[in-house]
Amino acid sequence: MNIKMADVAREAQTSIATVGRVIHNNGYVSKEVRERIEKAIAALGYVPNQSARTLKNNRSGMIGCLVVESDNGQYYRIVDAVIRAAQMRGFTCVTMEAPQSGDNQTQLIQSMIGIHVDGLVIISNIGITPEQFALLKRFETPVVAIERGYLEQGIDSLLVRDFDAVRDAVIHIAAKGHRRIALIAGEPNFDVEKQRVHGYCQALADVGISEEEGLIRLTPDYTVSSGRKAMDKLFSLPSPPTAVMATADTLAAGALQAAYARGFRIPEDLSIVGYDDVLSQSLSPAIDSVGLVLEGVGDMAMELLEQRRKTPDHPAERRDIHTYYADRGTVIPLL
């Protein structure tokens, strides 16, 4: 049986327009009437016709989230922030996961366009090509990138100030008396990784510590195994570090495994600091970590999408995601 809004209105003894305000969360409806309508919807088994709404308003009520597949739980925390902000505005989120390799990404973007999303949020994805952005622009799909930016391609971006975050964290480590501070970081093939390495080097200069090439270990990815291999190499140095700054909690977890295998005590024999603060307090022992302040990130993304929809030729805008230093759970704001 095809249940329509008119059937719900008749069951709830109200108008079709009032039913529409409840379904689309658009406009005031008294608590009593809202409860009657929600009860009628449940009793009749009414399901809104999303296609009809799209044709009528040229808006689907859906926001797309394209996130790269990863072991880093931070990415999915960002997705949750976007979903909450979208729902508060009456939108439904459709999330798709893109492989690290970038394979099948055009198909995923075409799928987002095909379901007429009102905006697309790209999270931590470094593989979007100019051709794919051109496709989104041709279909007038507003786009916001989070954590990995595309400002040079005219895409609004929410970015972490990675240089400042790592620099301030390493200065914090040095303030505890460490002079041999190592870095385990991803290969600087992209701007985020470059900024983190530069932040480490600048911090050493700021506190008067000479940079030592052997104390910088670059990894091909952010896996636990890569962190462990990098830490093993640091332990093989004639004079190993007393502290390690790892640019992901997963790398820090690998460093912790390598230290544990050698009987090192943390932090008595070796201080380990992670990045993202997603695993740090779950490790044993817990370690320090740099975390992202995600409060408000979803709201900023939604605001930028709406701004882009209203003014498509507006210059690309950057907004900052702030960070903090979690000193074994005690939060110290950094930016």
Summary of the structure (lengths in Angstrom):
residues: 335
radius of gyration: 24.3
end to end distance: 56.9
largest distance: 82.2
contacts: 1110
relative contact order: 0.11
helix: 44%
strand: 20%
